[in-house]
Amino acid sequence: MIEDQFAEACAKVERVYTRLDNTTVRKIYAYYKQATVGDVKGKRPGVLRLRDRIKYDSWSSISGMTMNDAMLAYIELVDNFTLGSESVSCEAREAQLER
């Protein structure tokens, strides 16, 4: 049952990914990885690999959370998306990046 809800939430994220802010994307990444892999392993990437380092930090911030709890958190986060507002439209997001 929870696996089906998780799969539906993953599909929703794929449809709306480009309309999400960076903070939300990091949370989604962390919960997804925790739910599918478990705790982060390996060393923290170096400063020159900034993107990988940010992803690692997001994931490691929820280390210890069970895979089931991570699935539930992922589902809850996705269910609470507010995508109707102008602030998360593609145009608004691109404008924010240009500033």
Summary of the structure (lengths in Angstrom):
residues: 99
radius of gyration: 14.5
end to end distance: 43.5
largest distance: 43.5
contacts: 234
relative contact order: 0.18
helix: 70%
strand: 0%
